[in-house]
């Protein structure tokens, strides 16, 4: 039961704040953050192919406070295999 209280405290601390969502994909988390009081969410994600799905999900939700930055430019080094090739 104590875990529930921790989550509620974290969500309450989002009210009126800007949030950066690292490793965003189809962006359910960004929607969740805005619905729980975040002023604005910047969603950073590695997959450009997920960007259109994420934007559609946010548009369907009727939210306007989410900005997307998706692609290998940000995450290229993190997506590299041990031999230095992108995966």
PDB file with SEQRES, HELIX, SHEET and CRYST1 records, atoms N, CA, C and O in Angstrom:
SEQRES   1 A   87  UNK UNK UNK UNK UNK UNK UNK UNK UNK UNK UNK UNK UNK          
SEQRES   2 A   87  UNK UNK UNK UNK UNK UNK UNK UNK UNK UNK UNK UNK UNK          
SEQRES   3 A   87  UNK UNK UNK UNK UNK UNK UNK UNK UNK UNK UNK UNK UNK          
SEQRES   4 A   87  UNK UNK UNK UNK UNK UNK UNK UNK UNK UNK UNK UNK UNK          
SEQRES   5 A   87  UNK UNK UNK UNK UNK UNK UNK UNK UNK UNK UNK UNK UNK          
SEQRES   6 A   87  UNK UNK UNK UNK UNK UNK UNK UNK UNK UNK UNK UNK UNK          
SEQRES   7 A   87  UNK UNK UNK UNK UNK UNK UNK UNK UNK                          
HELIX    1 AA1 UNK A    2  UNK A   12  1                                  11    
HELIX    2 AA2 UNK A   28  UNK A   35  1                                   8    
HELIX    3 AA3 UNK A   48  UNK A   61  1                                  14    
HELIX    4 AA4 UNK A   72  UNK A   79  1                                   8    
SHEET    1 AA1 3 UNK A  18  UNK A  22  0                                        
SHEET    2 AA1 3 UNK A  40  UNK A  45  1                                        
SHEET    3 AA1 3 UNK A  66  UNK A  70  1                                        
CRYST1    1.000    1.000    1.000  90.00  90.00  90.00 P 1           1          
ATOM      1  N   UNK A   1       0.805  -1.195   0.000  1.00  0.00           N  
ATOM      2  CA  UNK A   1       0.000   0.000   0.000  1.00  0.00           C  
ATOM      3  C   UNK A   1       0.851   1.264   0.000  1.00  0.00           C  
ATOM      4  O   UNK A   1       0.421   2.286  -0.535  1.00  0.00           O  
ATOM      5  N   UNK A   2       2.019   1.224   0.571  1.00  0.00           N  
ATOM      6  CA  UNK A   2       2.823   2.445   0.656  1.00  0.00           C  
ATOM      7  C   UNK A   2       3.246   2.940  -0.720  1.00  0.00           C  
ATOM      8  O   UNK A   2       3.453   4.141  -0.891  1.00  0.00           O  
ATOM      9  N   UNK A   3       3.383   2.056  -1.711  1.00  0.00           N  
ATOM     10  CA  UNK A   3       3.756   2.454  -3.064  1.00  0.00           C  
ATOM     11  C   UNK A   3       2.750   3.406  -3.692  1.00  0.00           C  
ATOM     12  O   UNK A   3       3.127   4.297  -4.453  1.00  0.00           O  
ATOM     13  N   UNK A   4       1.475   3.221  -3.378  1.00  0.00           N  
ATOM     14  CA  UNK A   4       0.435   4.093  -3.912  1.00  0.00           C  
ATOM     15  C   UNK A   4       0.661   5.537  -3.468  1.00  0.00           C  
ATOM     16  O   UNK A   4       0.467   6.464  -4.254  1.00  0.00           O  
ATOM     17  N   UNK A   5       1.060   5.728  -2.243  1.00  0.00           N  
ATOM     18  CA  UNK A   5       1.263   7.074  -1.731  1.00  0.00           C  
ATOM     19  C   UNK A   5       2.454   7.744  -2.399  1.00  0.00           C  
ATOM     20  O   UNK A   5       2.427   8.949  -2.647  1.00  0.00           O  
ATOM     21  N   UNK A   6       3.494   6.980  -2.693  1.00  0.00           N  
ATOM     22  CA  UNK A   6       4.664   7.538  -3.364  1.00  0.00           C  
ATOM     23  C   UNK A   6       4.269   8.030  -4.756  1.00  0.00           C  
ATOM     24  O   UNK A   6       4.658   9.129  -5.153  1.00  0.00           O  
ATOM     25  N   UNK A   7       3.507   7.237  -5.494  1.00  0.00           N  
ATOM     26  CA  UNK A   7       3.069   7.633  -6.833  1.00  0.00           C  
ATOM     27  C   UNK A   7       2.229   8.894  -6.761  1.00  0.00           C  
ATOM     28  O   UNK A   7       2.416   9.807  -7.565  1.00  0.00           O  
ATOM     29  N   UNK A   8       1.311   8.961  -5.817  1.00  0.00           N  
ATOM     30  CA  UNK A   8       0.480  10.156  -5.685  1.00  0.00           C  
ATOM     31  C   UNK A   8       1.324  11.390  -5.386  1.00  0.00           C  
ATOM     32  O   UNK A   8       1.056  12.464  -5.925  1.00  0.00           O  
ATOM     33  N   UNK A   9       2.327  11.257  -4.547  1.00  0.00           N  
ATOM     34  CA  UNK A   9       3.199  12.387  -4.236  1.00  0.00           C  
ATOM     35  C   UNK A   9       3.960  12.842  -5.474  1.00  0.00           C  
ATOM     36  O   UNK A   9       4.105  14.043  -5.706  1.00  0.00           O  
ATOM     37  N   UNK A  10       4.448  11.895  -6.271  1.00  0.00           N  
ATOM     38  CA  UNK A  10       5.177  12.241  -7.496  1.00  0.00           C  
ATOM     39  C   UNK A  10       4.244  12.947  -8.471  1.00  0.00           C  
ATOM     40  O   UNK A  10       4.619  13.964  -9.054  1.00  0.00           O  
ATOM     41  N   UNK A  11       3.034  12.424  -8.659  1.00  0.00           N  
ATOM     42  CA  UNK A  11       2.085  13.045  -9.579  1.00  0.00           C  
ATOM     43  C   UNK A  11       1.707  14.442  -9.129  1.00  0.00           C  
ATOM     44  O   UNK A  11       1.568  15.337  -9.963  1.00  0.00           O  
ATOM     45  N   UNK A  12       1.536  14.652  -7.831  1.00  0.00           N  
ATOM     46  CA  UNK A  12       1.207  15.979  -7.332  1.00  0.00           C  
ATOM     47  C   UNK A  12       2.346  16.955  -7.585  1.00  0.00           C  
ATOM     48  O   UNK A  12       2.111  18.147  -7.782  1.00  0.00           O  
ATOM     49  N   UNK A  13       3.570  16.462  -7.582  1.00  0.00           N  
ATOM     50  CA  UNK A  13       4.707  17.353  -7.812  1.00  0.00           C  
ATOM     51  C   UNK A  13       4.829  17.760  -9.283  1.00  0.00           C  
ATOM     52  O   UNK A  13       5.627  18.642  -9.601  1.00  0.00           O  
ATOM     53  N   UNK A  14       4.060  17.142 -10.193  1.00  0.00           N  
ATOM     54  CA  UNK A  14       4.085  17.505 -11.610  1.00  0.00           C  
ATOM     55  C   UNK A  14       3.278  18.765 -11.898  1.00  0.00           C  
ATOM     56  O   UNK A  14       3.512  19.431 -12.907  1.00  0.00           O  
ATOM     57  N   UNK A  15       2.348  19.095 -11.038  1.00  0.00           N  
ATOM     58  CA  UNK A  15       1.433  20.199 -11.304  1.00  0.00           C  
ATOM     59  C   UNK A  15       2.165  21.492 -11.621  1.00  0.00           C  
ATOM     60  O   UNK A  15       2.937  22.008 -10.814  1.00  0.00           O  
ATOM     61  N   UNK A  16       1.894  22.010 -12.844  1.00  0.00           N  
ATOM     62  CA  UNK A  16       2.466  23.272 -13.263  1.00  0.00           C  
ATOM     63  C   UNK A  16       3.919  23.218 -13.689  1.00  0.00           C  
ATOM     64  O   UNK A  16       4.516  24.260 -13.961  1.00  0.00           O  
ATOM     65  N   UNK A  17       4.497  22.042 -13.754  1.00  0.00           N  
ATOM     66  CA  UNK A  17       5.918  21.913 -14.103  1.00  0.00           C  
ATOM     67  C   UNK A  17       6.087  21.440 -15.537  1.00  0.00           C  
ATOM     68  O   UNK A  17       5.191  20.819 -16.109  1.00  0.00           O  
ATOM     69  N   UNK A  18       7.245  21.739 -16.110  1.00  0.00           N  
ATOM     70  CA  UNK A  18       7.629  21.198 -17.408  1.00  0.00           C  
ATOM     71  C   UNK A  18       8.309  19.861 -17.178  1.00  0.00           C  
ATOM     72  O   UNK A  18       9.096  19.714 -16.242  1.00  0.00           O  
ATOM     73  N   UNK A  19       8.007  18.875 -18.034  1.00  0.00           N  
ATOM     74  CA  UNK A  19       8.531  17.517 -17.879  1.00  0.00           C  
ATOM     75  C   UNK A  19       9.224  17.105 -19.171  1.00  0.00           C  
ATOM     76  O   UNK A  19       8.726  17.391 -20.260  1.00  0.00           O  
ATOM     77  N   UNK A  20      10.358  16.442 -19.059  1.00  0.00           N  
ATOM     78  CA  UNK A  20      11.025  15.843 -20.206  1.00  0.00           C  
ATOM     79  C   UNK A  20      10.856  14.335 -20.112  1.00  0.00           C  
ATOM     80  O   UNK A  20      11.245  13.713 -19.123  1.00  0.00           O  
ATOM     81  N   UNK A  21      10.271  13.757 -21.154  1.00  0.00           N  
ATOM     82  CA  UNK A  21      10.022  12.321 -21.220  1.00  0.00           C  
ATOM     83  C   UNK A  21      11.123  11.691 -22.063  1.00  0.00           C  
ATOM     84  O   UNK A  21      11.049  11.693 -23.291  1.00  0.00           O  
ATOM     85  N   UNK A  22      12.141  11.153 -21.404  1.00  0.00           N  
ATOM     86  CA  UNK A  22      13.237  10.507 -22.114  1.00  0.00           C  
ATOM     87  C   UNK A  22      12.806   9.115 -22.544  1.00  0.00           C  
ATOM     88  O   UNK A  22      12.104   8.412 -21.818  1.00  0.00           O  
ATOM     89  N   UNK A  23      13.237   8.732 -23.734  1.00  0.00           N  
ATOM     90  CA  UNK A  23      12.964   7.408 -24.308  1.00  0.00           C  
ATOM     91  C   UNK A  23      11.483   7.227 -24.616  1.00  0.00           C  
ATOM     92  O   UNK A  23      10.913   6.162 -24.382  1.00  0.00           O  
ATOM     93  N   UNK A  24      10.866   8.291 -25.147  1.00  0.00           N  
ATOM     94  CA  UNK A  24       9.452   8.238 -25.528  1.00  0.00           C  
ATOM     95  C   UNK A  24       9.272   7.326 -26.730  1.00  0.00           C  
ATOM     96  O   UNK A  24      10.193   7.153 -27.529  1.00  0.00           O  
ATOM     97  N   UNK A  25       8.114   6.758 -26.853  1.00  0.00           N  
ATOM     98  CA  UNK A  25       7.796   5.921 -28.009  1.00  0.00           C  
ATOM     99  C   UNK A  25       6.470   6.403 -28.584  1.00  0.00           C  
ATOM    100  O   UNK A  25       6.444   7.403 -29.301  1.00  0.00           O  
ATOM    101  N   UNK A  26       5.371   5.718 -28.287  1.00  0.00           N  
ATOM    102  CA  UNK A  26       4.069   6.159 -28.780  1.00  0.00           C  
ATOM    103  C   UNK A  26       3.430   7.151 -27.813  1.00  0.00           C  
ATOM    104  O   UNK A  26       2.307   7.602 -28.039  1.00  0.00           O  
ATOM    105  N   UNK A  27       4.108   7.476 -26.781  1.00  0.00           N  
ATOM    106  CA  UNK A  27       3.884   8.574 -25.865  1.00  0.00           C  
ATOM    107  C   UNK A  27       2.681   8.529 -24.958  1.00  0.00           C  
ATOM    108  O   UNK A  27       2.054   9.554 -24.693  1.00  0.00           O  
ATOM    109  N   UNK A  28       2.361   7.363 -24.489  1.00  0.00           N  
ATOM    110  CA  UNK A  28       1.334   7.294 -23.458  1.00  0.00           C  
ATOM    111  C   UNK A  28       1.799   7.993 -22.190  1.00  0.00           C  
ATOM    112  O   UNK A  28       0.992   8.576 -21.466  1.00  0.00           O  
ATOM    113  N   UNK A  29       3.090   7.938 -21.921  1.00  0.00           N  
ATOM    114  CA  UNK A  29       3.595   8.570 -20.694  1.00  0.00           C  
ATOM    115  C   UNK A  29       3.445  10.083 -20.750  1.00  0.00           C  
ATOM    116  O   UNK A  29       3.108  10.697 -19.738  1.00  0.00           O  
ATOM    117  N   UNK A  30       3.686  10.705 -21.904  1.00  0.00           N  
ATOM    118  CA  UNK A  30       3.526  12.162 -22.018  1.00  0.00           C  
ATOM    119  C   UNK A  30       2.074  12.555 -21.779  1.00  0.00           C  
ATOM    120  O   UNK A  30       1.794  13.544 -21.102  1.00  0.00           O  
ATOM    121  N   UNK A  31       1.154  11.778 -22.337  1.00  0.00           N  
ATOM    122  CA  UNK A  31      -0.273  12.038 -22.115  1.00  0.00           C  
ATOM    123  C   UNK A  31      -0.585  11.921 -20.630  1.00  0.00           C  
ATOM    124  O   UNK A  31      -1.288  12.762 -20.069  1.00  0.00           O  
ATOM    125  N   UNK A  32      -0.072  10.894 -20.008  1.00  0.00           N  
ATOM    126  CA  UNK A  32      -0.281  10.660 -18.570  1.00  0.00           C  
ATOM    127  C   UNK A  32       0.225  11.841 -17.752  1.00  0.00           C  
ATOM    128  O   UNK A  32      -0.456  12.304 -16.837  1.00  0.00           O  
ATOM    129  N   UNK A  33       1.438  12.338 -18.086  1.00  0.00           N  
ATOM    130  CA  UNK A  33       2.006  13.452 -17.340  1.00  0.00           C  
ATOM    131  C   UNK A  33       1.143  14.704 -17.455  1.00  0.00           C  
ATOM    132  O   UNK A  33       0.904  15.383 -16.457  1.00  0.00           O  
ATOM    133  N   UNK A  34       0.670  15.018 -18.673  1.00  0.00           N  
ATOM    134  CA  UNK A  34      -0.164  16.213 -18.865  1.00  0.00           C  
ATOM    135  C   UNK A  34      -1.491  16.056 -18.134  1.00  0.00           C  
ATOM    136  O   UNK A  34      -1.966  16.995 -17.495  1.00  0.00           O  
ATOM    137  N   UNK A  35      -2.085  14.882 -18.225  1.00  0.00           N  
ATOM    138  CA  UNK A  35      -3.358  14.656 -17.535  1.00  0.00           C  
ATOM    139  C   UNK A  35      -3.223  14.743 -16.018  1.00  0.00           C  
ATOM    140  O   UNK A  35      -4.208  14.953 -15.311  1.00  0.00           O  
ATOM    141  N   UNK A  36      -1.994  14.580 -15.525  1.00  0.00           N  
ATOM    142  CA  UNK A  36      -1.760  14.682 -14.082  1.00  0.00           C  
ATOM    143  C   UNK A  36      -1.099  16.005 -13.694  1.00  0.00           C  
ATOM    144  O   UNK A  36      -0.465  16.105 -12.644  1.00  0.00           O  
ATOM    145  N   UNK A  37      -1.250  17.016 -14.547  1.00  0.00           N  
ATOM    146  CA  UNK A  37      -0.881  18.357 -14.140  1.00  0.00           C  
ATOM    147  C   UNK A  37       0.368  18.970 -14.716  1.00  0.00           C  
ATOM    148  O   UNK A  37       0.641  20.142 -14.456  1.00  0.00           O  
ATOM    149  N   UNK A  38       1.149  18.224 -15.495  1.00  0.00           N  
ATOM    150  CA  UNK A  38       2.350  18.823 -16.079  1.00  0.00           C  
ATOM    151  C   UNK A  38       1.933  19.968 -17.002  1.00  0.00           C  
ATOM    152  O   UNK A  38       0.952  19.853 -17.737  1.00  0.00           O  
ATOM    153  N   UNK A  39       2.672  21.056 -16.962  1.00  0.00           N  
ATOM    154  CA  UNK A  39       2.362  22.218 -17.796  1.00  0.00           C  
ATOM    155  C   UNK A  39       2.680  21.935 -19.254  1.00  0.00           C  
ATOM    156  O   UNK A  39       1.908  22.281 -20.148  1.00  0.00           O  
ATOM    157  N   UNK A  40       3.827  21.301 -19.487  1.00  0.00           N  
ATOM    158  CA  UNK A  40       4.283  20.979 -20.840  1.00  0.00           C  
ATOM    159  C   UNK A  40       5.179  19.756 -20.754  1.00  0.00           C  
ATOM    160  O   UNK A  40       5.887  19.570 -19.764  1.00  0.00           O  
ATOM    161  N   UNK A  41       5.151  18.910 -21.798  1.00  0.00           N  
ATOM    162  CA  UNK A  41       6.012  17.732 -21.864  1.00  0.00           C  
ATOM    163  C   UNK A  41       6.805  17.788 -23.163  1.00  0.00           C  
ATOM    164  O   UNK A  41       6.243  17.990 -24.239  1.00  0.00           O  
ATOM    165  N   UNK A  42       8.102  17.608 -23.051  1.00  0.00           N  
ATOM    166  CA  UNK A  42       8.957  17.440 -24.222  1.00  0.00           C  
ATOM    167  C   UNK A  42       9.320  15.965 -24.273  1.00  0.00           C  
ATOM    168  O   UNK A  42       9.985  15.445 -23.377  1.00  0.00           O  
ATOM    169  N   UNK A  43       8.873  15.295 -25.340  1.00  0.00           N  
ATOM    170  CA  UNK A  43       9.069  13.856 -25.474  1.00  0.00           C  
ATOM    171  C   UNK A  43      10.248  13.588 -26.402  1.00  0.00           C  
ATOM    172  O   UNK A  43      10.224  13.961 -27.575  1.00  0.00           O  
ATOM    173  N   UNK A  44      11.268  12.946 -25.874  1.00  0.00           N  
ATOM    174  CA  UNK A  44      12.466  12.592 -26.641  1.00  0.00           C  
ATOM    175  C   UNK A  44      12.457  11.093 -26.884  1.00  0.00           C  
ATOM    176  O   UNK A  44      12.317  10.310 -25.945  1.00  0.00           O  
ATOM    177  N   UNK A  45      12.606  10.691 -28.135  1.00  0.00           N  
ATOM    178  CA  UNK A  45      12.562   9.265 -28.429  1.00  0.00           C  
ATOM    179  C   UNK A  45      13.489   8.867 -29.547  1.00  0.00           C  
ATOM    180  O   UNK A  45      13.838   9.693 -30.391  1.00  0.00           O  
ATOM    181  N   UNK A  46      13.899   7.598 -29.569  1.00  0.00           N  
ATOM    182  CA  UNK A  46      14.888   7.125 -30.536  1.00  0.00           C  
ATOM    183  C   UNK A  46      14.313   6.723 -31.894  1.00  0.00           C  
ATOM    184  O   UNK A  46      15.065   6.610 -32.861  1.00  0.00           O  
ATOM    185  N   UNK A  47      13.022   6.509 -31.989  1.00  0.00           N  
ATOM    186  CA  UNK A  47      12.459   5.922 -33.200  1.00  0.00           C  
ATOM    187  C   UNK A  47      11.616   6.924 -33.993  1.00  0.00           C  
ATOM    188  O   UNK A  47      10.495   7.244 -33.597  1.00  0.00           O  
ATOM    189  N   UNK A  48      12.153   7.418 -35.109  1.00  0.00           N  
ATOM    190  CA  UNK A  48      11.362   8.346 -35.918  1.00  0.00           C  
ATOM    191  C   UNK A  48      10.038   7.738 -36.367  1.00  0.00           C  
ATOM    192  O   UNK A  48       9.046   8.450 -36.525  1.00  0.00           O  
ATOM    193  N   UNK A  49      10.023   6.423 -36.571  1.00  0.00           N  
ATOM    194  CA  UNK A  49       8.795   5.762 -37.009  1.00  0.00           C  
ATOM    195  C   UNK A  49       7.694   5.821 -35.959  1.00  0.00           C  
ATOM    196  O   UNK A  49       6.517   5.689 -36.297  1.00  0.00           O  
ATOM    197  N   UNK A  50       8.048   6.015 -34.708  1.00  0.00           N  
ATOM    198  CA  UNK A  50       7.055   6.110 -33.639  1.00  0.00           C  
ATOM    199  C   UNK A  50       6.489   7.519 -33.514  1.00  0.00           C  
ATOM    200  O   UNK A  50       5.452   7.712 -32.879  1.00  0.00           O  
ATOM    201  N   UNK A  51       7.153   8.502 -34.108  1.00  0.00           N  
ATOM    202  CA  UNK A  51       6.745   9.893 -33.943  1.00  0.00           C  
ATOM    203  C   UNK A  51       5.334  10.141 -34.453  1.00  0.00           C  
ATOM    204  O   UNK A  51       4.548  10.804 -33.776  1.00  0.00           O  
ATOM    205  N   UNK A  52       4.993   9.625 -35.628  1.00  0.00           N  
ATOM    206  CA  UNK A  52       3.651   9.879 -36.164  1.00  0.00           C  
ATOM    207  C   UNK A  52       2.585   9.228 -35.290  1.00  0.00           C  
ATOM    208  O   UNK A  52       1.519   9.808 -35.085  1.00  0.00           O  
ATOM    209  N   UNK A  53       2.853   8.048 -34.780  1.00  0.00           N  
ATOM    210  CA  UNK A  53       1.916   7.373 -33.877  1.00  0.00           C  
ATOM    211  C   UNK A  53       1.764   8.162 -32.574  1.00  0.00           C  
ATOM    212  O   UNK A  53       0.657   8.317 -32.059  1.00  0.00           O  
ATOM    213  N   UNK A  54       2.881   8.655 -32.052  1.00  0.00           N  
ATOM    214  CA  UNK A  54       2.850   9.435 -30.816  1.00  0.00           C  
ATOM    215  C   UNK A  54       2.050  10.717 -31.014  1.00  0.00           C  
ATOM    216  O   UNK A  54       1.217  11.067 -30.179  1.00  0.00           O  
ATOM    217  N   UNK A  55       2.303  11.417 -32.119  1.00  0.00           N  
ATOM    218  CA  UNK A  55       1.574  12.648 -32.393  1.00  0.00           C  
ATOM    219  C   UNK A  55       0.081  12.377 -32.569  1.00  0.00           C  
ATOM    220  O   UNK A  55      -0.751  13.156 -32.104  1.00  0.00           O  
ATOM    221  N   UNK A  56      -0.258  11.285 -33.234  1.00  0.00           N  
ATOM    222  CA  UNK A  56      -1.667  10.928 -33.404  1.00  0.00           C  
ATOM    223  C   UNK A  56      -2.318  10.640 -32.056  1.00  0.00           C  
ATOM    224  O   UNK A  56      -3.440  11.080 -31.806  1.00  0.00           O  
ATOM    225  N   UNK A  57      -1.627   9.904 -31.185  1.00  0.00           N  
ATOM    226  CA  UNK A  57      -2.174   9.616 -29.855  1.00  0.00           C  
ATOM    227  C   UNK A  57      -2.427  10.895 -29.070  1.00  0.00           C  
ATOM    228  O   UNK A  57      -3.458  11.026 -28.410  1.00  0.00           O  
ATOM    229  N   UNK A  58      -1.498  11.834 -29.138  1.00  0.00           N  
ATOM    230  CA  UNK A  58      -1.666  13.100 -28.427  1.00  0.00           C  
ATOM    231  C   UNK A  58      -2.818  13.898 -29.039  1.00  0.00           C  
ATOM    232  O   UNK A  58      -3.620  14.480 -28.308  1.00  0.00           O  
ATOM    233  N   UNK A  59      -2.909  13.932 -30.369  1.00  0.00           N  
ATOM    234  CA  UNK A  59      -3.999  14.655 -31.023  1.00  0.00           C  
ATOM    235  C   UNK A  59      -5.360  14.063 -30.677  1.00  0.00           C  
ATOM    236  O   UNK A  59      -6.313  14.799 -30.421  1.00  0.00           O  
ATOM    237  N   UNK A  60      -5.453  12.736 -30.667  1.00  0.00           N  
ATOM    238  CA  UNK A  60      -6.706  12.072 -30.296  1.00  0.00           C  
ATOM    239  C   UNK A  60      -7.094  12.444 -28.868  1.00  0.00           C  
ATOM    240  O   UNK A  60      -8.277  12.577 -28.553  1.00  0.00           O  
ATOM    241  N   UNK A  61      -6.102  12.608 -28.017  1.00  0.00           N  
ATOM    242  CA  UNK A  61      -6.356  12.965 -26.620  1.00  0.00           C  
ATOM    243  C   UNK A  61      -6.766  14.425 -26.472  1.00  0.00           C  
ATOM    244  O   UNK A  61      -7.246  14.833 -25.414  1.00  0.00           O  
ATOM    245  N   UNK A  62      -6.578  15.218 -27.534  1.00  0.00           N  
ATOM    246  CA  UNK A  62      -6.955  16.625 -27.479  1.00  0.00           C  
ATOM    247  C   UNK A  62      -5.962  17.497 -26.737  1.00  0.00           C  
ATOM    248  O   UNK A  62      -6.292  18.620 -26.355  1.00  0.00           O  
ATOM    249  N   UNK A  63      -4.752  17.003 -26.527  1.00  0.00           N  
ATOM    250  CA  UNK A  63      -3.744  17.756 -25.782  1.00  0.00           C  
ATOM    251  C   UNK A  63      -2.889  18.578 -26.733  1.00  0.00           C  
ATOM    252  O   UNK A  63      -2.646  18.172 -27.869  1.00  0.00           O  
ATOM    253  N   UNK A  64      -2.439  19.723 -26.272  1.00  0.00           N  
ATOM    254  CA  UNK A  64      -1.584  20.584 -27.093  1.00  0.00           C  
ATOM    255  C   UNK A  64      -0.261  20.884 -26.410  1.00  0.00           C  
ATOM    256  O   UNK A  64       0.563  21.616 -26.958  1.00  0.00           O  
ATOM    257  N   UNK A  65      -0.048  20.339 -25.241  1.00  0.00           N  
ATOM    258  CA  UNK A  65       1.125  20.687 -24.441  1.00  0.00           C  
ATOM    259  C   UNK A  65       2.247  19.659 -24.509  1.00  0.00           C  
ATOM    260  O   UNK A  65       3.004  19.495 -23.552  1.00  0.00           O  
ATOM    261  N   UNK A  66       2.354  18.956 -25.657  1.00  0.00           N  
ATOM    262  CA  UNK A  66       3.404  17.949 -25.834  1.00  0.00           C  
ATOM    263  C   UNK A  66       4.178  18.275 -27.106  1.00  0.00           C  
ATOM    264  O   UNK A  66       3.582  18.470 -28.165  1.00  0.00           O  
ATOM    265  N   UNK A  67       5.495  18.333 -27.004  1.00  0.00           N  
ATOM    266  CA  UNK A  67       6.364  18.550 -28.160  1.00  0.00           C  
ATOM    267  C   UNK A  67       7.231  17.314 -28.343  1.00  0.00           C  
ATOM    268  O   UNK A  67       7.660  16.706 -27.362  1.00  0.00           O  
ATOM    269  N   UNK A  68       7.495  16.935 -29.597  1.00  0.00           N  
ATOM    270  CA  UNK A  68       8.251  15.726 -29.890  1.00  0.00           C  
ATOM    271  C   UNK A  68       9.601  16.032 -30.517  1.00  0.00           C  
ATOM    272  O   UNK A  68       9.720  16.920 -31.362  1.00  0.00           O  
ATOM    273  N   UNK A  69      10.607  15.295 -30.099  1.00  0.00           N  
ATOM    274  CA  UNK A  69      11.911  15.277 -30.755  1.00  0.00           C  
ATOM    275  C   UNK A  69      12.270  13.797 -30.852  1.00  0.00           C  
ATOM    276  O   UNK A  69      12.572  13.160 -29.843  1.00  0.00           O  
ATOM    277  N   UNK A  70      12.236  13.254 -32.066  1.00  0.00           N  
ATOM    278  CA  UNK A  70      12.455  11.823 -32.243  1.00  0.00           C  
ATOM    279  C   UNK A  70      13.567  11.590 -33.248  1.00  0.00           C  
ATOM    280  O   UNK A  70      13.702  12.344 -34.212  1.00  0.00           O  
ATOM    281  N   UNK A  71      14.357  10.565 -33.035  1.00  0.00           N  
ATOM    282  CA  UNK A  71      15.306  10.142 -34.048  1.00  0.00           C  
ATOM    283  C   UNK A  71      16.689   9.825 -33.551  1.00  0.00           C  
ATOM    284  O   UNK A  71      17.030  10.057 -32.391  1.00  0.00           O  
ATOM    285  N   UNK A  72      17.476   9.291 -34.452  1.00  0.00           N  
ATOM    286  CA  UNK A  72      18.823   8.832 -34.143  1.00  0.00           C  
ATOM    287  C   UNK A  72      19.783   9.966 -33.825  1.00  0.00           C  
ATOM    288  O   UNK A  72      20.833   9.731 -33.226  1.00  0.00           O  
ATOM    289  N   UNK A  73      19.446  11.189 -34.212  1.00  0.00           N  
ATOM    290  CA  UNK A  73      20.340  12.309 -33.900  1.00  0.00           C  
ATOM    291  C   UNK A  73      20.587  12.374 -32.403  1.00  0.00           C  
ATOM    292  O   UNK A  73      21.713  12.599 -31.962  1.00  0.00           O  
ATOM    293  N   UNK A  74      19.538  12.177 -31.628  1.00  0.00           N  
ATOM    294  CA  UNK A  74      19.665  12.220 -30.168  1.00  0.00           C  
ATOM    295  C   UNK A  74      20.198  10.932 -29.585  1.00  0.00           C  
ATOM    296  O   UNK A  74      20.995  10.953 -28.647  1.00  0.00           O  
ATOM    297  N   UNK A  75      19.761   9.799 -30.138  1.00  0.00           N  
ATOM    298  CA  UNK A  75      20.010   8.522 -29.493  1.00  0.00           C  
ATOM    299  C   UNK A  75      20.996   7.629 -30.236  1.00  0.00           C  
ATOM    300  O   UNK A  75      21.226   6.493 -29.822  1.00  0.00           O  
ATOM    301  N   UNK A  76      21.580   8.119 -31.323  1.00  0.00           N  
ATOM    302  CA  UNK A  76      22.500   7.310 -32.116  1.00  0.00           C  
ATOM    303  C   UNK A  76      23.555   6.592 -31.295  1.00  0.00           C  
ATOM    304  O   UNK A  76      23.710   5.380 -31.447  1.00  0.00           O  
ATOM    305  N   UNK A  77      24.295   7.292 -30.424  1.00  0.00           N  
ATOM    306  CA  UNK A  77      25.326   6.614 -29.626  1.00  0.00           C  
ATOM    307  C   UNK A  77      24.750   5.527 -28.707  1.00  0.00           C  
ATOM    308  O   UNK A  77      25.413   4.526 -28.439  1.00  0.00           O  
ATOM    309  N   UNK A  78      23.534   5.723 -28.232  1.00  0.00           N  
ATOM    310  CA  UNK A  78      22.929   4.731 -27.341  1.00  0.00           C  
ATOM    311  C   UNK A  78      22.446   3.505 -28.097  1.00  0.00           C  
ATOM    312  O   UNK A  78      22.302   2.428 -27.518  1.00  0.00           O  
ATOM    313  N   UNK A  79      22.195   3.669 -29.398  1.00  0.00           N  
ATOM    314  CA  UNK A  79      21.678   2.558 -30.196  1.00  0.00           C  
ATOM    315  C   UNK A  79      22.772   1.802 -30.929  1.00  0.00           C  
ATOM    316  O   UNK A  79      22.483   0.860 -31.667  1.00  0.00           O  
ATOM    317  N   UNK A  80      24.005   2.194 -30.740  1.00  0.00           N  
ATOM    318  CA  UNK A  80      25.116   1.553 -31.454  1.00  0.00           C  
ATOM    319  C   UNK A  80      25.432   0.197 -30.847  1.00  0.00           C  
ATOM    320  O   UNK A  80      25.396   0.012 -29.630  1.00  0.00           O  
ATOM    321  N   UNK A  81      25.745  -0.748 -31.731  1.00  0.00           N  
ATOM    322  CA  UNK A  81      26.147  -2.065 -31.261  1.00  0.00           C  
ATOM    323  C   UNK A  81      27.591  -1.990 -30.771  1.00  0.00           C  
ATOM    324  O   UNK A  81      28.251  -0.974 -30.992  1.00  0.00           O  
ATOM    325  N   UNK A  82      28.104  -3.035 -30.111  1.00  0.00           N  
ATOM    326  CA  UNK A  82      29.505  -3.012 -29.660  1.00  0.00           C  
ATOM    327  C   UNK A  82      30.500  -2.788 -30.784  1.00  0.00           C  
ATOM    328  O   UNK A  82      31.598  -2.289 -30.538  1.00  0.00           O  
ATOM    329  N   UNK A  83      30.145  -3.144 -32.011  1.00  0.00           N  
ATOM    330  CA  UNK A  83      31.062  -2.949 -33.138  1.00  0.00           C  
ATOM    331  C   UNK A  83      30.906  -1.562 -33.752  1.00  0.00           C  
ATOM    332  O   UNK A  83      31.547  -1.255 -34.757  1.00  0.00           O  
ATOM    333  N   UNK A  84      30.060  -0.723 -33.158  1.00  0.00           N  
ATOM    334  CA  UNK A  84      29.901   0.641 -33.637  1.00  0.00           C  
ATOM    335  C   UNK A  84      28.884   0.824 -34.734  1.00  0.00           C  
ATOM    336  O   UNK A  84      28.768   1.918 -35.288  1.00  0.00           O  
ATOM    337  N   UNK A  85      28.138  -0.223 -35.067  1.00  0.00           N  
ATOM    338  CA  UNK A  85      27.114  -0.083 -36.092  1.00  0.00           C  
ATOM    339  C   UNK A  85      25.777   0.175 -35.424  1.00  0.00           C  
ATOM    340  O   UNK A  85      25.496  -0.359 -34.351  1.00  0.00           O  
ATOM    341  N   UNK A  86      24.957   0.991 -36.057  1.00  0.00           N  
ATOM    342  CA  UNK A  86      23.621   1.245 -35.521  1.00  0.00           C  
ATOM    343  C   UNK A  86      22.792  -0.008 -35.641  1.00  0.00           C  
ATOM    344  O   UNK A  86      22.920  -0.768 -36.601  1.00  0.00           O  
ATOM    345  N   UNK A  87      21.943  -0.216 -34.662  1.00  0.00           N  
ATOM    346  CA  UNK A  87      21.056  -1.383 -34.695  1.00  0.00           C  
ATOM    347  C   UNK A  87      19.632  -0.946 -34.972  1.00  0.00           C  
ATOM    348  O   UNK A  87      18.731  -1.783 -35.039  1.00  0.00           O  
TER     349      UNK A  87                                                      
END                                                                             
